[in-house]
């Protein structure tokens, strides 16, 4: 089930000023909002009922009542550790527990919000494309290279590189028969957007992995796989979002391996034999 508060936070930066006032109030007064009418909420925030209705539709709910039902369900299922703050007074044990809880919460939220039809469609594209490119800048390059490292264990034709200039050249070589998977936590990295625009010019299929479904990179993609994290509104680069994105890559790899079981096993066994030769024997 989609968590309403996580959705609000992931959409927050793209909300209009009036919608941000509504979002801020709801995030700060969840308990009282669940018992409110649209008129009483309008009076408390000082904004029209029509604006509140548009806000709920923007988040994907047909009306205010459905929004409240989803908010109530999210409250029951939410983890108090999702938005964790590290305090100066925290001891090492507390910090470790908070960070691990945040990572677990990010994975749980990401899994709950992944669209299975979108995942299956991405797997279809992965196994049918002539060439697949993984693209990411900065921290996201770690996810892209992780994907490259994993998918080398399949019989798919994979390209990736940490250097931006090489990435843009690789993107220029992809065609309408190919797939580009673009990774960006914020969804607003200018260099990544240029890579994505080159993929779009060439007619390549595009999948974006990002924490912000309303970002420019997300809007320019054919399919968006959304990663959630507890830091989505606090830091541009999120540690737990990175973990969630790597797990999305693991999921895609496993689904492809399951789909191409025999071929993948052959490649993996061949690689194991080669890698074993590089290890020191006991």
Secondary structure as the mmCIF struct_conf table of DSSP 4:
data_model
#
loop_
_struct_conf.conf_type_id
_struct_conf.id
_struct_conf.beg_label_comp_id
_struct_conf.beg_label_asym_id
_struct_conf.beg_label_seq_id
_struct_conf.end_label_comp_id
_struct_conf.end_label_asym_id
_struct_conf.end_label_seq_id
HELX_RH_AL_P HELX_RH_AL_P1 UNK A 4 UNK A 11
HELX_RH_3T_P HELX_RH_3T_P1 UNK A 12 UNK A 14
BEND BEND1 UNK A 15 UNK A 15
HELX_RH_AL_P HELX_RH_AL_P2 UNK A 17 UNK A 28
HELX_RH_AL_P HELX_RH_AL_P3 UNK A 30 UNK A 33
TURN_TY1_P TURN_TY1_P1 UNK A 34 UNK A 35
HELX_RH_AL_P HELX_RH_AL_P4 UNK A 38 UNK A 45
TURN_TY1_P TURN_TY1_P2 UNK A 46 UNK A 46
BEND BEND2 UNK A 47 UNK A 47
HELX_RH_AL_P HELX_RH_AL_P5 UNK A 49 UNK A 58
TURN_TY1_P TURN_TY1_P3 UNK A 59 UNK A 60
BEND BEND3 UNK A 62 UNK A 63
HELX_RH_AL_P HELX_RH_AL_P6 UNK A 64 UNK A 77
TURN_TY1_P TURN_TY1_P4 UNK A 80 UNK A 81
BEND BEND4 UNK A 82 UNK A 83
TURN_TY1_P TURN_TY1_P5 UNK A 88 UNK A 89
HELX_RH_AL_P HELX_RH_AL_P7 UNK A 92 UNK A 113
HELX_RH_AL_P HELX_RH_AL_P8 UNK A 116 UNK A 128
BEND BEND5 UNK A 130 UNK A 130
STRN STRN1 UNK A 132 UNK A 136
TURN_TY1_P TURN_TY1_P6 UNK A 138 UNK A 138
HELX_RH_AL_P HELX_RH_AL_P9 UNK A 139 UNK A 151
TURN_TY1_P TURN_TY1_P7 UNK A 152 UNK A 153
BEND BEND6 UNK A 154 UNK A 156
STRN STRN2 UNK A 158 UNK A 160
BEND BEND7 UNK A 162 UNK A 163
HELX_RH_AL_P HELX_RH_AL_P10 UNK A 164 UNK A 173
TURN_TY1_P TURN_TY1_P8 UNK A 176 UNK A 177
STRN STRN3 UNK A 179 UNK A 183
BEND BEND8 UNK A 185 UNK A 187
HELX_RH_AL_P HELX_RH_AL_P11 UNK A 190 UNK A 201
TURN_TY1_P TURN_TY1_P9 UNK A 202 UNK A 203
STRN STRN4 UNK A 205 UNK A 210
BEND BEND9 UNK A 211 UNK A 211
TURN_TY1_P TURN_TY1_P10 UNK A 213 UNK A 214
BEND BEND10 UNK A 215 UNK A 215
HELX_RH_AL_P HELX_RH_AL_P12 UNK A 216 UNK A 219
TURN_TY1_P TURN_TY1_P11 UNK A 220 UNK A 220
BEND BEND11 UNK A 221 UNK A 222
STRN STRN5 UNK A 223 UNK A 226
TURN_TY1_P TURN_TY1_P12 UNK A 230 UNK A 234
BEND BEND12 UNK A 236 UNK A 237
HELX_RH_AL_P HELX_RH_AL_P13 UNK A 239 UNK A 259
TURN_TY1_P TURN_TY1_P13 UNK A 260 UNK A 260
HELX_RH_AL_P HELX_RH_AL_P14 UNK A 261 UNK A 276
TURN_TY1_P TURN_TY1_P14 UNK A 277 UNK A 278
BEND BEND13 UNK A 279 UNK A 279
HELX_LH_PP_P HELX_LH_PP_P1 UNK A 280 UNK A 281
#
